[in-house]
Amino acid sequence: MQNLPICLLWTGFSATIIHGNMVFLDFEKPLESLFEQLDKIKQVGEQGDLDVASMIEELQNKINAKRKEIYDNLTPWQKVQLSRHPERPYTLFYIKQMCSDFVELHGDRCFGDDKAIVGGLADLDGQTVMVIGQQKGTNTKMRQFRNFGMANPEGYRKALRLMKLAERFGFPVITLIDTPGAFPGIEAEERGQAEAIARNLIEMAQLEVPIVCVIIGEGASGGAIGIGLGDRVYMLENTWYSVISPESCSSILWRSWDFKEQAAEALKLTADDMLSFGLIDEIIREPLGGAHSAPEEMAEILKKQILKALAELRKLKPEKLIQARIDKYSSMGVYETLPTAVGTAEETAANA
């Protein structure tokens, strides 16, 4: 994106503003003018003998203060926008930053190799792990190649094949979730999309090795849960997790996408909401300005969290690990048993 003019860019459903080599979402507009000033001051410093160090420091402080003000008061819809930021780190970036000796494995041994899901063996701080995740692609061509992170049934079957391989050799499984949903095309339905996701759920519930799941971007519907059942489930701070996207919810309830902000609020899809419901175990805080503002730092934070979780889970024997996992998901949700009616319909009518 070097030297691009200011223009509009559509990413998903969120308008963004590009200035120079930086991308600003609509609610980040106040930061744009500050960065423009910073660029001009730096140019003045490079072209002459004027000492601008104090001015640069002052502007940096203003930028940090404005970022904090903006990011401390994000609405659910703004967090959805951040989760789709075009510069946000994706699965392959995290694998490259956190792991060494990554060997990608391909195919489901049934139909083909789904490029929307990547996975393979890697070295994570001296221990072998199986890393699996959705990959959206970093530009238009790659997004088409990766089907925008929307997996077909063969993607979920590939993921399950890799999990069973990890189980055979005693390697923990790490999944990185970032998808707008499983691919809804007719060919996906013909090849058994629902069955593939359901099969993953029942197999993951009984997997004899630790599973750590992290939502790093979008966590939409069955597309997310298809690789999202684990002993530890984390969400990055500016991500979302829901049965449906705000736009789709709005189109169903109001027959229009114009109410997506209200839908995002009503869906309670943020990391804070998920933690309050007990559906995730912890929120992983992002650097100021979001994961895209300091991707290497975000990868280091994520790595520490995963290593901490694995250290705890490795202490459990397989049978206890599985039972704890089943108990974890069995306890989710709240329901109430209504009293049954006493007597037959005839007796009720006679007593009326």
SVG drawing of the C-alpha trace seen along z (x, -y; Angstrom):
<svg xmlns="http://www.w3.org/2000/svg" viewBox="-66 -24 88 67">
<polyline fill="none" stroke="black" stroke-width="0.4" points="0.0,0.0 3.0,-2.3 2.4,-5.8 -1.3,-5.3 -3.5,-8.4 -6.3,-8.9 -9.2,-6.8 -12.0,-4.5 -11.4,-0.8 -14.1,1.7 -13.0,4.6 -15.9,6.9 -18.6,4.3 -16.4,1.6 -15.3,-1.5 -11.7,-2.5 -9.5,-5.4 -6.1,-4.9 -3.4,-7.6 0.1,-6.9 0.8,-3.3 -1.6,-3.4 -5.3,-2.3 -7.8,-4.1 -11.3,-2.9 -14.0,-5.5 -14.0,-5.9 -10.2,-6.4 -10.6,-9.5 -9.2,-11.8 -5.9,-9.9 -5.4,-10.6 -4.7,-14.4 -2.3,-13.7 -0.3,-11.2 -0.3,-13.8 1.2,-16.3 3.8,-13.8 4.8,-12.9 5.3,-16.6 7.4,-17.3 9.6,-14.3 10.1,-15.5 11.1,-18.9 13.6,-17.3 15.1,-15.2 15.4,-18.1 17.1,-20.6 19.1,-21.2 16.0,-22.0 15.8,-19.8 12.2,-18.4 12.7,-15.7 10.6,-17.5 7.8,-18.1 7.8,-14.5 7.6,-13.3 4.7,-15.7 2.8,-14.5 3.5,-10.8 2.0,-11.5 -1.1,-13.1 -1.5,-10.1 -1.2,-7.6 -3.7,-9.7 -6.2,-9.9 -5.8,-6.1 -6.5,-5.3 -9.6,-7.6 -10.9,-5.9 -10.1,-2.3 -11.4,-2.6 -14.8,-3.4 -15.4,-1.1 -18.9,0.0 -19.6,3.7 -19.9,2.7 -16.5,0.9 -14.9,4.1 -16.5,6.0 -14.8,3.5 -11.5,3.9 -11.7,7.7 -11.9,7.3 -9.1,4.7 -7.2,5.3 -3.8,5.1 -4.8,7.3 -2.5,10.3 -3.8,13.6 -3.1,17.3 0.1,17.7 1.6,14.6 1.1,15.8 2.5,19.3 5.6,17.7 6.2,15.4 5.4,17.9 6.8,21.1 9.8,22.5 10.1,25.5 6.4,25.2 5.6,28.0 2.2,27.5 0.1,30.6 -2.5,30.8 -5.7,32.6 -8.5,34.4 -7.7,37.8 -11.3,37.7 -11.9,34.9 -9.2,32.2 -7.1,29.6 -9.1,26.6 -6.9,23.5 -9.2,21.6 -7.8,23.8 -4.1,24.2 -2.4,26.6 0.7,28.5 3.3,29.5 5.5,26.8 8.0,26.2 6.6,23.9 9.4,23.0 10.9,26.5 7.7,28.5 6.0,30.0 2.4,28.8 -0.2,29.1 -1.4,25.7 -4.6,25.3 -6.4,22.1 -8.4,20.2 -6.4,18.0 -8.2,15.1 -5.4,13.9 -3.5,10.6 -4.6,9.2 -7.4,9.5 -5.8,12.4 -4.9,14.3 -8.3,13.7 -9.9,15.3 -7.4,18.2 -8.2,18.7 -12.0,18.2 -11.9,15.3 -11.3,17.8 -14.6,19.6 -13.9,23.3 -15.6,26.1 -16.3,29.5 -12.9,30.8 -11.3,28.0 -12.9,29.2 -12.1,32.8 -8.5,31.8 -8.5,30.1 -9.9,33.3 -7.3,35.5 -4.5,33.3 -6.0,33.4 -6.2,37.2 -2.6,37.3 -1.6,35.1 -3.5,37.4 -1.6,40.4 1.7,38.9 0.7,37.0 1.1,33.5 -1.2,30.7 -3.5,28.9 -3.7,25.1 -6.4,23.6 -6.5,20.0 -10.0,18.9 -10.8,16.1 -13.7,16.7 -16.9,14.9 -18.4,18.4 -18.3,21.8 -18.7,21.5 -22.5,21.5 -22.4,22.6 -24.5,25.4 -21.4,27.5 -20.4,27.3 -23.9,28.5 -23.6,31.3 -20.4,32.5 -21.8,32.5 -20.9,29.2 -23.1,29.7 -21.9,33.2 -18.2,32.2 -18.6,29.6 -20.7,31.8 -18.1,34.6 -15.4,32.2 -17.3,31.3 -17.8,34.9 -14.2,35.8 -12.7,32.7 -14.7,33.4 -13.0,36.7 -9.5,35.9 -6.9,37.2 -4.5,34.3 -4.8,30.6 -6.7,28.2 -6.1,24.5 -8.4,22.3 -7.9,18.6 -10.3,16.3 -7.9,13.9 -10.4,12.1 -14.0,13.1 -15.6,16.0 -18.8,16.6 -21.2,19.4 -20.4,23.1 -17.4,21.9 -15.7,20.9 -16.9,23.7 -15.9,26.3 -12.3,25.9 -13.2,24.1 -14.0,26.7 -11.2,26.8 -9.9,27.1 -9.0,23.4 -10.8,20.9 -9.5,17.4 -10.5,14.3 -8.3,11.4 -9.6,8.1 -11.0,6.7 -12.7,9.8 -16.3,11.2 -17.9,14.5 -21.5,15.2 -24.0,17.4 -24.5,14.8 -22.8,11.6 -24.4,8.3 -25.2,7.7 -26.9,11.0 -28.9,10.5 -29.9,7.0 -31.0,8.3 -33.2,11.0 -34.8,8.9 -35.1,5.5 -34.7,6.7 -31.8,4.3 -28.1,4.0 -28.7,0.5 -29.3,1.7 -26.1,3.7 -24.9,1.5 -28.1,2.2 -27.7,5.9 -24.1,6.0 -25.2,4.5 -28.1,6.9 -26.1,10.0 -23.7,9.5 -20.8,10.8 -17.8,9.0 -15.0,10.7 -16.3,9.0 -19.8,10.4 -18.5,13.9 -16.4,13.9 -19.4,12.7 -21.5,15.6 -18.7,18.1 -18.3,19.1 -14.6,18.3 -11.9,18.6 -10.0,15.4 -9.5,12.2 -6.1,11.6 -5.4,7.9 -4.2,6.3 -1.5,3.5 -2.9,0.0 -4.4,-0.6 -5.3,3.0 -3.3,6.1 -2.6,4.5 -0.7,1.6 1.9,3.9 1.6,7.4 4.9,8.7 4.1,7.6 0.6,9.2 2.2,12.5 4.5,12.5 1.6,11.9 -0.4,14.7 2.6,17.1 3.0,16.5 -0.7,17.2 -0.7,20.4 2.5,21.7 0.9,20.9 -2.2,22.9 -0.3,25.8 1.8,26.0 -1.4,26.3 -3.1,28.8 -0.1,31.1 -0.4,32.0 -3.8,33.7 -4.1,37.3 -6.1,37.9 -9.2,39.2 -9.3,36.2 -8.7,33.9 -11.6,35.2 -14.0,35.3 -13.1,31.7 -13.7,30.6 -17.1,32.4 -18.1,30.8 -17.0,27.4 -19.3,27.5 -22.1,29.3 -22.3,26.5 -22.7,23.7 -26.1,22.1 -29.0,21.7 -32.3,23.5 -35.4,23.9 -37.6,27.0 -41.2,26.2 -43.6,28.2 -45.6,30.8 -49.4,30.6 -51.1,32.9 -54.0,35.0 -55.3,35.7 -56.9,33.1 -60.4,34.5 -59.8,34.1 -58.5,30.5 -61.7,29.7 -63.9,31.3 -62.4,29.2 -62.6,26.0"/>
</svg>
